[in-house]
Amino acid sequence: MDQAPGSPTGPEEQRPPDGQSLPVCYRHPDRETGVRCTRCEKPICPECMVSASVGFQCPECVRSGSGTGHAPTAAQPRTLAGGTVAADPRLATKILIGLCVAMYLVQLAVGDRFTERLELLGQAYVPLFGSVEGVAEGQPYRLLTAMFLHASPIHIIFNMLSLWWIGGPLEAALGRARYLALYFVSGLAGSALTYLIAAPNQPSLGASGAIFGLFGATAVLMRRLRYDMRPVIALLVINLIFTFGWANIAWQAHIGGLVAGVITGYAMVHAPRERRALIQYGTCAVVLVVVVVLTLIRTAQLS
């Protein structure tokens, strides 16, 4: 989806074709945007937005200096959410995809012994190990490791394509650290809700909970930027139809991840500048506390 930056032109030259109401980013002509650089007034998309004292600036204006007599290096590029602009804005997404693919290859090589040791399981007797296994048996790591396992080729292909399409642009808009925090908080929330509601002997695995969290945060970001919400709403409805209409899908992980993603995403893009980091990471901490509480409640029920 990334394209090489085009030559900087005036806002008039970046108008979309007739019939479209929004201009397009001067560096990414395929992306509509309602935001302009406060200095040069070029249209800029979330990936190109750098937080300024008032509004946002484009990367070129940031590199040319702050306009207050400071050296260009004094103005560090920032994303919409206040994160650092990285040289590779999709690096974390690539690493997450690489981890999931590597884990799946290990699953294929080692077999059920590996998968059944790490998949999400509340409490059940596992014949392969000859013992009762699960989160309730002192294995809370399953809430995390299940996020990197997949059940079939179509399962991992679908999830990794979704992660690339949704996660890449969102990572560029939030910044690497905030994006990873959102990803893991959403995934753990999905695992916790599955552990709380699903049958204790029902195994669950997959990155869908975390991906639904990214989906929810993307919807919040699009609303924040006043983009057309109809495509994301349509995609959400389609995914929810599959969630509740397809057999063997842990809908609890999807819903838990989606709710956590919306809450955390809202904090990421709406936090006031003066308390931005406190609110953003504080919200992540609160969601994690909820995850721990739900886990303790379910463990007490099964003990």
N, C-alpha and C positions, 0 to 999 in steps of 0.2 A: 504493500500500500504506500510505502514511502516513495517519494519521487525526488529527483535532484532539484535543488532550488533553482528557480527561474531567474531571469535577470530582473532586478528591481525596477518596477515601473510605477507610474502614478496610479492612484485609486481609480481614475477614470478609465484606465486601460484594463482594469481587472473586473469590470462589470460582467455579470453572467449574461448568457443569451436572453433575448426577449422572453418574457413570461416567467422569469425567476426573480424573486424579490430580494435575494441576498447576494452580496458580492462574494467573490472567492478569494481565498488566501493567496497573497502574492507569491508565496514560495511553494504552495501546493494547490495548483489550479483545480484539482478535483474536489476540494473541500469548501463548502459554503461556510460563511461566518458572518456574525453580526457585530464582531468586535474589531476595532481599529487601533493602530498604534497612536498613543496620545501625542507623539512628537511629529511623526511624518504622515499620519493618518492612512497608512496602508492597511488593508484588511489582513488580519492575522487569525490563524486557527489555533486551537489549544496547544498544539505542539510548538508553535512559534511564539506564544505569549510569554512575556517576561514581566513579572510583577514590578510595578513602579510605585512611587509615592502616591500617584493618582492614576488609576487605570492600569493599562498594560502597554509595554513597548515591544517593538520588533527586535530581533537579534542584531540587526545592523545598527540601530540607534543605540543599543546597549554597548556594542563594541566601540562605537565612535565616541563614547563618553557620556556622563550623566547630565551634562549641560549645566553643571554647577561649579566647574573648575577642577573637579576631581579627575584623576587618571582613569582611563577606560577600565582598568582592572579593579577599580573601586566599586564598580557596579556589577555584582555577580549575577549572571542570568538565573532567573527563577521561573518555575513552572506556575501554572494557574493556582496550584495548591500550596505554593511556596517551596517546592523541592528544587534541588539543583538540576540544571539542564545538563544531561549527560551527552557524551560524544555519540554513544549508541543508545538511543532512547528505548530500544526494545531488548536490551541485554538480559534483564531479569526474566522477561517472558521466554526468551530463548533457553535460558538455564532451566526454568521450570519445565519446559517441554522436553529438554534433554534428560532431566531427572526422571520424568514419567516414562519416557521411551526406554531408558536404561533399566528402570525397575521392571518394565514389562518383559524385556529381554531376559532378565534374571528369572522372572516367573516362568518363561518358556523353558529355560535351561534347567532350572532346579525342580520345577513342578509344584504340586499342591503343598508340599512341606513348607515351602517358602511363603506361598500365598496365605495359607491358613494360619501361619504364625503372625502375620502382619495385618490381615484384613480386620475390619471393624466387626467385632462380635461381642455381644453383651455378656452372655454366660451360656455355655453349652459344652457337652461332652464331645470331644474330637477324637474319633477312633484312630486317626493317624498318629496321635500322640498318646492315646490311652489315658487321657486326663481331661478334667474340666478346664476350659480356657475362656478368656474374655476379659473385658474391661473390669467387670465386677470381681475378677480373680486377681486383681493387682496388676493389670496390664493396660494402664491408661494410654500408653504409647500408641495403641491401636487407633485412637482418635486422630492421630497425625499421620501415621504410616499408611492408613487406608486411602488417604488423599492422593497417593502416588501409585496405586495399584489399579489394574483394569482387568476386566473379565474376558475380553475377546478383542480381535483385531478391529472390528467395527466400532467397539466401545472406545478404544484409545484413539482411533483415527478421528471420530466425530468430536471427542473432547479436545484433542490437540488442535484441530482446525478451529474450533470455537475459541480456544485460548489464544490462538494467534490473531484471529480476526478481532476479538473483543479486547484482549489483554494488551496487545501492542499499542494501539492508540491511547488506551487508558493509562498505561505506564508513562507514555510521553507527556500526558496532561498532568499527572500527579507527581511524577518524580519517582525514582527507584525505591527509596525507603518507604514512602507512603503507599506505594503500589504493593510492595511485598507485605506490609502490615495488613492492608485490606485483604489480600489474597488468603493469608493464613488465618486471620480472624474469621473470615467468611467460611472457609473450609472447616475450621474447628467448630463453629456454630452449627454447621450442617451435621457434622458427626455427633455433636452433643444432642441435638434434637432427635436424630436417628436412634441413638442409645437410649434416650428417655422414652420414646414412643413405640419403636419397633419391637417385635418379639425378641427376647434375649437370645434365642437360637438362630436368628436370621442374620446371616453374614451380609456385609455391605462393603463396597469398595468403589473407588473412582474419584476423579477430580471435579465432578459435576457441582458439588456444593460450593466449592471455591469459585468456579466459573459462573454460577448463578449469582454469587456475590459481586463479581465484576460486572455482570449484566445489570444488576440493580444500581451500582455506582455509575455506570455509563448513562443510565436513564436520568439519574440526578444531575450529572454533568451536562447532558444535553438540555435539560430544562433550565439549568443555570445560565447556559449560553443562548437560550431562547431558540434552539433549533426545532425543526419540525419533529414532534414526538410521535407521529403516526407510525413511522417505520419501526421504531424500537418497541412500541406498544404491540404492534402486529407480531413482531418476532417473539415477544414475551408470551403472548397468548398461544402462539404455535408451540413454544417449548412447554408451557403448562399443560396443553392438551396431550402432548407426548408423555409428560410426567405422570398424569393421572389416568391416561388411557392405554398405556403400554405396560405389559406384565413385567415383573421382576425389576422395576425401577424404584429405588428408595426415594420416594417423594419427600420424605422428611428432610433428607439432606438438601434437596433443592430448595425447599421452603425456608429452612433454617439459614442456608447460605444467602438466599435472596434478601431476607429480612435484615440480616447482619450487614450485607453489602449496601443496602439502602441507607441504613442508619449511619454506618461508618463513612460511606460516600458523601452523605449530606454534611457531616462534620468536616470532611476533607475540603470540600469546595465552598462552603459557606462560613467557615470559621473567620472571625475578624482578624485582621492582620496583626494587631498588637498582642493577641493571645492565641495565635494560630497553632503553634506546635502543641501548646498545652491542651487545647480543645481537641485537636486531631488525635494525638496519642492517648489523651485521657479517655476519649470515646472508645478507642481500641481496648484500653485497659478495662473499661466497664463491661464491654462485650465479653472479654475473656473471663471476667469475674462471673458473669452469667453462665458461661460455659462450665466453669468449675462447679458452680452451685448445682446446675442441672446434672452434672456427672455425679456429684456426691449424693444427690437425692435418689437417683436411679440405683446407685451402688448400695445405698441403704435399703432400698426396696428388695434388691436381689440377694442381700446378705442374710 
